[in-house]
């Protein structure tokens, strides 16, 4: 999906409800970022660190260990630590259940009706589900936050010593971000992995190349890194930003009915340049605009006056520009002369009628007097 226009370039089963595993954590992270400061200090509770089932990744956070929100977010997004998710959830919501309610409220605010979460990190649950479509829009929302971008784009994280733990260093679970990994993809901006035996391999990410930022979502995969690369390679190989119309280009023309013959032919110019994301096989010259003009366009018209609008629809996205007059338009002198002539003739006729009426009236008056 193109992050700017929301155009979906490729999809398969995008609205099928599936399990998200740890890709859940991108929503957890953005809620934390919207409610906390990075240097806030958090103390891990017994429930938050001891409630993680066996087999789920942890950063070995200790009971009563103190870490900053920033450190916990790095453990959450880079290393995918589930205990970090619980600690953050309790800190923001007061309890994990309250935090989950905040998560689902946020989903409703984003109008993502095919997603429902029961925990902050992706623990398998029949009622913990999402779709590729919804995850793409969650990621789009998260990418608006620069701190999220920075942390979710890290190849590793270093956690300094705490009150209960020696310094820790973790490599990202997202191999596309790690330069010395065979799966490294240099255009990747940010991402979050996920895996459970039920969800299989998952990855939600974003990439930037050629002035285009795409969002890719892979769920239920056997090879998430290779599949993600294929998605982006398809997008960047087949789509690009192409110019649809230049600024001041002639989009349409018309004749002004009451104009002087030297200025009546009027070109309508695009006031803005329009570029759009298009399939490389499509010719931008073949895109026809929908033109809506103002009613009763008559002289006089000033050069640059807005007379209408042109709208181009491409891949379901509308791009519009105002249309302006290419030159000033003067009223026809002949029409003006004709109007004056008609009015003048009518005045003469009216005057003659008045004279005749006056003479007849005077004659009738004289007859009455003589009689």
C-alpha positions as CSV (number, residue, x, y, z in Angstrom):
1,X,0.0,0.0,0.0
2,X,1.3,3.5,-0.9
3,X,1.6,5.4,2.4
4,X,0.7,8.7,0.8
5,X,-2.4,7.9,-1.2
6,X,-3.5,4.6,0.4
7,X,-3.5,3.0,-3.0
8,X,-3.3,-0.8,-2.7
9,X,-0.8,-2.0,-5.3
10,X,-1.2,-5.7,-4.6
11,X,-3.3,-7.7,-2.2
12,X,-4.3,-11.3,-1.5
13,X,-6.9,-12.1,1.2
14,X,-6.4,-8.6,2.7
15,X,-9.7,-8.8,4.7
16,X,-9.3,-12.4,5.9
17,X,-9.2,-12.5,9.7
18,X,-6.0,-14.1,11.0
19,X,-3.7,-14.1,14.0
20,X,-1.2,-11.2,14.2
21,X,1.3,-12.6,16.8
22,X,3.8,-9.9,17.8
23,X,2.9,-7.5,15.1
24,X,0.3,-6.5,17.7
25,X,3.1,-4.6,19.4
26,X,3.0,-1.7,16.9
27,X,-0.3,-0.7,18.4
28,X,1.0,-1.2,21.9
29,X,4.0,1.0,21.1
30,X,2.0,3.9,19.6
31,X,-0.3,4.0,22.5
32,X,2.6,4.2,24.9
33,X,4.3,6.9,22.8
34,X,1.0,9.0,22.9
35,X,0.7,8.7,26.7
36,X,4.3,8.7,28.1
37,X,7.7,10.4,28.0
38,X,10.7,8.3,26.9
39,X,12.6,9.1,30.1
40,X,9.7,8.1,32.4
41,X,11.0,5.4,34.8
42,X,8.9,2.2,35.2
43,X,9.1,-0.5,37.8
44,X,8.3,-4.0,36.7
45,X,5.6,-5.8,38.7
46,X,5.4,-9.5,39.5
47,X,2.4,-10.0,37.3
48,X,3.9,-8.2,34.3
49,X,7.0,-10.3,34.1
50,X,5.8,-13.7,35.5
51,X,2.7,-13.8,33.3
52,X,4.5,-14.6,30.1
53,X,3.9,-18.3,29.0
54,X,6.9,-20.5,28.3
55,X,8.1,-20.3,24.8
56,X,7.4,-16.6,24.3
57,X,10.4,-14.2,24.0
58,X,11.4,-12.2,27.0
59,X,14.2,-9.7,27.8
60,X,14.6,-11.4,31.3
61,X,13.2,-8.3,33.0
62,X,13.3,-8.8,36.8
63,X,10.6,-8.2,39.4
64,X,11.1,-4.6,40.7
65,X,13.6,-3.8,37.9
66,X,13.5,-0.2,36.8
67,X,13.7,0.8,33.1
68,X,12.8,3.9,31.2
69,X,9.9,3.9,28.7
70,X,12.4,4.4,26.0
71,X,14.4,1.3,26.9
72,X,11.2,-0.7,27.2
73,X,10.0,0.4,23.8
74,X,13.4,-0.7,22.3
75,X,13.0,-4.1,23.9
76,X,9.4,-4.2,22.6
77,X,10.0,-3.2,19.0
78,X,13.6,-4.3,18.3
79,X,13.9,-7.6,20.3
80,X,10.1,-8.3,20.5
81,X,10.2,-8.8,24.3
82,X,6.8,-9.8,25.6
83,X,7.6,-8.9,29.2
84,X,8.4,-5.4,28.0
85,X,4.9,-5.2,26.5
86,X,3.2,-6.2,29.8
87,X,5.3,-3.7,31.9
88,X,4.4,-0.9,29.5
89,X,0.7,-1.9,29.5
90,X,0.5,-1.8,33.2
91,X,2.3,1.5,33.3
92,X,-0.1,3.2,30.9
93,X,-3.4,1.5,31.7
94,X,-2.9,0.7,35.4
95,X,-3.6,-2.9,34.5
96,X,-3.1,-5.1,31.5
97,X,-6.9,-5.5,31.0
98,X,-7.4,-1.7,31.1
99,X,-4.6,-1.3,28.5
100,X,-6.3,-3.8,26.2
101,X,-9.5,-1.7,26.5
102,X,-7.4,1.3,25.4
103,X,-6.1,-0.7,22.4
104,X,-9.6,-1.6,21.2
105,X,-10.8,1.9,21.7
106,X,-8.0,3.1,19.4
107,X,-9.0,0.5,16.8
108,X,-12.5,1.9,16.9
109,X,-11.2,5.4,16.5
110,X,-9.2,4.2,13.4
111,X,-12.4,2.5,12.1
112,X,-10.7,-0.9,11.9
113,X,-13.6,-3.1,12.5
114,X,-12.0,-6.4,11.6
115,X,-9.4,-6.3,14.4
116,X,-9.8,-7.1,18.1
117,X,-7.0,-7.6,20.6
118,X,-7.1,-9.4,24.0
119,X,-3.5,-8.7,25.1
120,X,-0.7,-6.2,24.4
121,X,1.9,-8.5,22.7
122,X,0.2,-11.2,20.5
123,X,-0.4,-14.1,22.8
124,X,-2.5,-16.6,20.8
125,X,-6.2,-16.2,21.6
126,X,-9.1,-17.1,19.4
127,X,-10.5,-13.5,20.0
128,X,-7.1,-11.9,19.2
129,X,-7.2,-11.3,15.4
130,X,-6.7,-8.8,12.6
131,X,-6.4,-8.5,8.8
132,X,-3.6,-7.5,6.5
133,X,-5.7,-4.4,5.6
134,X,-6.1,-3.3,9.2
135,X,-2.5,-3.9,10.0
136,X,-1.5,-1.7,7.1
137,X,-3.6,1.1,8.4
138,X,-2.3,0.6,12.0
139,X,1.2,0.8,10.6
140,X,0.3,3.9,8.6
141,X,-0.9,5.6,11.8
142,X,2.2,4.6,13.7
143,X,4.5,5.9,11.0
144,X,3.2,9.5,11.6
145,X,5.2,9.3,14.8
146,X,8.9,10.0,14.3
147,X,10.0,8.3,17.5
148,X,8.2,5.1,16.4
149,X,9.9,5.3,13.0
150,X,13.3,5.6,14.7
151,X,12.9,2.8,17.2
152,X,11.1,0.4,14.8
153,X,13.9,1.0,12.3
154,X,16.8,0.0,14.6
155,X,19.0,-3.0,13.7
156,X,19.9,-3.5,17.4
157,X,19.3,-2.0,20.9
158,X,21.7,-1.6,23.8
159,X,20.1,-1.4,27.3
160,X,22.4,0.0,29.9
161,X,22.7,-1.6,33.4
162,X,19.7,-1.2,35.7
163,X,19.2,-1.7,39.4
164,X,18.9,-5.4,38.8
165,X,20.5,-6.3,35.5
166,X,23.8,-6.0,33.7
167,X,23.9,-4.2,30.3
168,X,22.1,-5.9,27.5
169,X,22.6,-5.9,23.7
170,X,20.0,-7.3,21.3
171,X,19.9,-7.6,17.6
172,X,16.6,-6.9,15.8
173,X,14.3,-9.9,15.1
174,X,13.7,-8.2,11.8
175,X,16.5,-9.5,9.6
176,X,15.7,-7.0,6.8
177,X,17.1,-4.3,9.0
178,X,20.4,-6.0,10.0
179,X,23.1,-5.0,7.5
180,X,25.3,-8.1,7.9
181,X,22.3,-10.5,7.5
182,X,21.7,-12.2,4.2
183,X,18.1,-11.0,4.3
184,X,19.1,-7.3,4.6
185,X,17.0,-4.9,2.6
186,X,18.5,-1.5,2.4
187,X,15.2,0.3,1.6
188,X,13.4,-0.8,4.7
189,X,12.4,2.0,7.0
190,X,10.8,0.2,9.9
191,X,9.1,-3.1,10.8
192,X,7.8,-5.5,13.4
193,X,8.0,-9.3,13.2
194,X,5.6,-11.8,14.7
195,X,5.5,-15.6,15.1
196,X,3.4,-18.2,16.8
197,X,2.7,-21.7,15.6
198,X,-0.9,-20.7,14.8
199,X,-0.1,-17.3,13.2
200,X,3.1,-18.6,11.4
201,X,5.6,-16.0,10.2
202,X,4.4,-12.4,10.1
203,X,5.9,-9.0,9.3
204,X,4.5,-5.6,8.9
205,X,6.9,-3.0,7.6
206,X,7.6,0.1,5.5
207,X,10.1,0.8,2.8
208,X,11.2,4.0,1.1
209,X,12.7,4.3,-2.4
210,X,12.4,6.7,-5.4
211,X,10.4,9.2,-3.3
212,X,7.8,6.5,-2.5
213,X,7.0,5.0,0.9
214,X,5.2,1.7,0.7
215,X,3.7,-0.4,3.6
216,X,3.9,-4.1,3.3
217,X,2.1,-6.7,5.4
218,X,2.9,-10.4,5.3
219,X,0.8,-12.8,7.5
220,X,0.7,-16.6,7.7
221,X,4.0,-17.0,5.8
222,X,6.7,-19.7,5.7
223,X,9.3,-17.1,4.6
224,X,8.3,-13.6,5.7
225,X,11.5,-11.9,4.8
226,X,11.7,-13.2,1.2
227,X,7.9,-12.6,0.8
228,X,8.3,-9.0,2.0
229,X,11.2,-8.3,-0.4
230,X,9.0,-9.7,-3.2
231,X,6.2,-7.3,-2.3
232,X,8.5,-4.3,-2.4
233,X,10.3,-5.3,-5.5
234,X,7.0,-5.7,-7.3
235,X,5.9,-2.3,-6.1
236,X,9.0,-0.4,-7.0
237,X,9.4,-2.2,-10.3
238,X,5.8,-1.6,-11.5
239,X,4.8,1.8,-10.0
240,X,6.2,5.3,-10.1
241,X,5.1,8.9,-9.7
242,X,4.2,10.2,-13.1
243,X,3.3,13.8,-14.1
244,X,-0.4,14.0,-15.2
245,X,-0.5,17.7,-16.0
246,X,1.9,20.6,-15.9
247,X,1.3,23.9,-14.1
248,X,-0.2,26.4,-16.7
249,X,-0.9,23.5,-19.2
250,X,-4.0,23.9,-21.3
251,X,-6.7,21.5,-20.0
252,X,-9.7,22.7,-21.9
253,X,-11.0,25.7,-23.9
254,X,-14.3,27.4,-24.7
255,X,-15.8,30.3,-26.6
256,X,-17.4,33.2,-24.7
257,X,-20.6,34.0,-26.4
258,X,-20.7,37.8,-25.6
259,X,-17.0,38.4,-26.2
260,X,-15.1,40.5,-28.7
261,X,-14.0,38.2,-31.5
262,X,-10.3,38.8,-30.8
263,X,-10.6,37.4,-27.2
264,X,-13.6,35.0,-27.3
265,X,-11.5,31.9,-27.7
266,X,-10.4,31.2,-24.2
267,X,-8.0,28.5,-22.9
268,X,-8.4,27.1,-19.4
269,X,-5.1,26.5,-17.7
270,X,-4.2,24.2,-14.8
271,X,-3.2,26.3,-11.8
272,X,-1.3,23.4,-10.2
273,X,1.0,20.7,-11.4
274,X,-0.5,17.2,-10.7
275,X,1.6,14.1,-10.3
276,X,0.2,10.7,-9.3
277,X,1.3,7.1,-8.5
278,X,0.7,5.1,-11.6
279,X,1.4,1.7,-13.0
280,X,4.4,2.1,-15.4
281,X,2.4,0.4,-18.2
282,X,-0.3,3.2,-18.1
283,X,0.1,6.3,-20.2
284,X,-0.5,9.5,-18.1
285,X,-1.6,11.2,-21.4
286,X,-4.6,8.9,-21.6
287,X,-6.0,10.0,-18.2
288,X,-9.0,12.2,-19.0
289,X,-10.2,14.7,-16.4
290,X,-13.7,15.4,-15.2
291,X,-14.2,19.1,-15.8
292,X,-16.8,21.2,-14.0
293,X,-17.2,24.8,-15.0
294,X,-18.9,27.7,-13.3
295,X,-22.4,28.7,-14.7
296,X,-23.0,31.6,-17.0
297,X,-19.4,32.4,-17.9
298,X,-19.6,35.7,-19.7
299,X,-17.4,38.7,-20.6
300,X,-15.8,40.6,-19.1
301,X,-13.3,38.0,-17.6
302,X,-10.0,38.9,-16.0
303,X,-6.8,36.9,-16.9
304,X,-6.3,34.3,-14.1
305,X,-9.9,34.2,-13.0
306,X,-10.9,30.8,-11.7
307,X,-13.6,29.4,-14.0
308,X,-13.8,25.7,-13.0
309,X,-12.0,22.6,-11.8
310,X,-10.4,19.5,-13.4
311,X,-10.4,16.2,-11.5
312,X,-8.3,13.2,-12.4
313,X,-9.1,9.8,-10.9
314,X,-6.3,7.3,-10.8
315,X,-6.3,4.0,-8.8
316,X,-9.3,5.3,-6.9
317,X,-7.5,8.5,-5.8
318,X,-8.7,11.9,-7.0
319,X,-6.4,14.7,-7.9
320,X,-7.8,18.2,-8.6
321,X,-6.7,21.6,-9.9
322,X,-8.5,24.8,-10.4
323,X,-8.8,26.0,-14.0
324,X,-8.1,29.7,-14.8
325,X,-8.5,32.0,-17.8
326,X,-5.5,32.2,-20.0
327,X,-6.2,35.9,-20.9
328,X,-8.7,38.7,-20.3
329,X,-11.9,38.6,-22.3
330,X,-13.6,41.8,-23.4
331,X,-17.3,42.2,-24.2
332,X,-18.2,42.5,-27.9
333,X,-18.4,46.1,-29.1
334,X,-20.9,45.1,-31.7
335,X,-23.2,43.8,-29.0
336,X,-22.8,46.9,-27.0
337,X,-23.5,49.0,-30.1
338,X,-26.6,46.9,-30.9
339,X,-27.9,47.3,-27.4
340,X,-27.4,51.0,-27.5
341,X,-29.1,51.0,-31.0
342,X,-32.0,49.0,-29.8
343,X,-32.4,51.1,-26.7
344,X,-32.1,54.3,-28.8
345,X,-34.7,53.1,-31.4
346,X,-37.1,52.3,-28.6
347,X,-36.6,55.7,-27.1
348,X,-37.4,57.4,-30.5
349,X,-40.5,55.2,-30.9
350,X,-41.6,56.0,-27.3
351,X,-41.0,59.7,-27.9
352,X,-43.0,59.7,-31.2
353,X,-45.8,57.8,-29.4
354,X,-45.8,60.5,-26.7
355,X,-45.9,63.3,-29.3
356,X,-48.8,61.7,-31.2
357,X,-50.7,61.0,-28.0
358,X,-50.2,64.6,-26.9
359,X,-51.4,66.0,-30.3
360,X,-54.5,63.8,-30.2
361,X,-55.3,64.8,-26.7
362,X,-54.9,68.5,-27.5
363,X,-57.1,68.1,-30.6
364,X,-59.8,66.4,-28.6
365,X,-59.7,69.1,-26.0
366,X,-60.1,71.8,-28.6
367,X,-63.2,70.0,-30.1
368,X,-64.8,69.8,-26.7
369,X,-64.2,73.6,-26.1
370,X,-65.6,74.6,-29.6
371,X,-68.7,72.5,-29.0
